[in-house]
Amino acid sequence: MELNFRKLWTVLGVACLSANLAAAPASSSGSSSSSSQMSNTDQSMMASGLMYAGPQLGEDATGISLGADYILWQVVQEGLESNAGNFYATGTNAGAQGGTNFPKFKLLNGFKVHGQVTIAECDDVDLFLQYIWLQRSTGTNSGTGGSQVFPLYFVDLVDDTITSTDNVTSYASSYRTSYNVLDLEMGRLSSIAKDSFSIRPFWGIRGVWNTHRWIASYVGILSGSLSTTNVLNSYQNTSGAGVRGGFDLAWQFFANSEYFGGLKIIGLTAVSGVYGRTYVDTTTTQQPTPTTGNNTTGSTFYLNRTSLNRLVPIVDLSIGLSWNMSFGGERDNDYNVEIHALWDTQSWIGYGRNMTAYWFPRGPQNLTVQGFTIGAEIAF
């Protein structure tokens, strides 16, 4: 009897196990095949340690994005001091603190236009092309001088002998820039930290063709008794290309929010080395004021061109906010639109090669480009 009871429990166990095995395929078949496919995709992406973090558009998406930005930037060139006040001869103590005058570096309007293609077959590598342009506008700073105001581009205040009769009665200094930059990049956007922090390492080529003109003038007496108008005209042209690399960064700090999930802090850091040719044309002239005697045409004291090939390092930094959303189609994934606002800055190290009269070089000096950027981009 005891033996039959054990046999009964064995038969019931086998029957239950068989029923469970038969029911398992039926329940799993109710799940969509897309979920198993997504699971395999997630596993393959997690195996690399990174996940693609671009817009998750539908299967019919082209992987193309186009964008445009409005920029309000300022270009500041170091080393363009036109005159300085309150310099006194040897043996005399300087009085009140004086000042140094520069050209007026205005905020300039401009734009960026850019396009990007993501190649899914190449592990979601993207190609990015961008062109940056700034308006050509002249900023002039002018004023009156005084008995202790001297032009820095004609006089070395320490080495030259300065007398009380040498001074600037009025001055003007202007600066005009032409700014053109073209960037071609290859990168891959990925995310870490549960898809809330994104990083896009990239490398590529930067091309530049820029021109700058600095015109400084003053009316006054220098080493003589005749008042003259003196003008310095310095023109610099730089063009070339070189390697550029860096990172785009984004932090989606409300990743799980229904309404603020698309809000991000974004930034960029990049370093370039542009190799090319720079030449600088420098001219200085003097005209009697008023024109008297035989010297009515004026004199050209310095007419020279400096030309050299060189490497210019450029450091790019930017930080700002971005917001994006997807829309269109049955699943709202046909398009993705993104808007952003940034503070951009570029430091062109040792860029300026302006030469002043005679033996007073004003280079190399840094060029700083900085300002606000606001724009939008659409992916489809």
C-alpha angles and dihedrals in degrees: 000000000000090000092053091052091055090049090052092054090049092052092049092050093051091048093052093048091050091050092052093049091050093049097048098074090046093056095043092049088065090067117089119256088231092068092057089046091051090049091055090048093050091050093051092049094046089050089067092051092240136073128211108255104188126116109303098227129169127278091264094059116123096213091235124133128184128192146171133197136196112220131196104191138165123217114207122184118195122219099042099117107151102187142349132214135221102030113153130194123259113291094026123101116233116247126214119353113277132204141234123231127220134177116275108264103207130199106257128207119229146137146235123214120188143169134193136194121196114206108207092186090061097057091276094301113165136208116215129191125185136174123196124196133177127196119256106243132155121225116199129192117193139166148135126290133205146209092294100038116107136180111250095201094059102032135050098211094203103043100034124073109252120198130191090254093061110089148125118250096182136359144186133192127184136180129197125185138191111197125190124162129172122192126191115185143176117204147145124228113216136160137220135179096057093315094298098104118054130191130186115190113196143171132189147120131303121201124191137184111178136163130192132185124196118189118182125176140169140184115219149090121293122179093334146048100260118093111229140182110236123192132190117195115187121178123186127190121186126178132163148104139241149156121300129187138167149113137282111209133193133178116197098199096178097044095150097043119113094213104027100035092110095054115108143168106230134188145164136212123183141159126208136185111203117192119195149106127301126187129179125199114201127187130174123188137179127205125184112244109239100015107244138162121002096324100080100130099057130226134269107218100175130027113162144142123213115197129179144151114235148152118251117198115215126193119198124196131170139164133180149114131293136186128188139176138179125229144159133068130044093302099035091245105108095095139019124201125194131187126190144178120203146174108225130191134177127188116202101197116217091351103138116082100170112156123207128204122306115337102348110107118194100196161146094023132156123260116210124200116187142153149097129318127192125174152126139239134197126203124197 
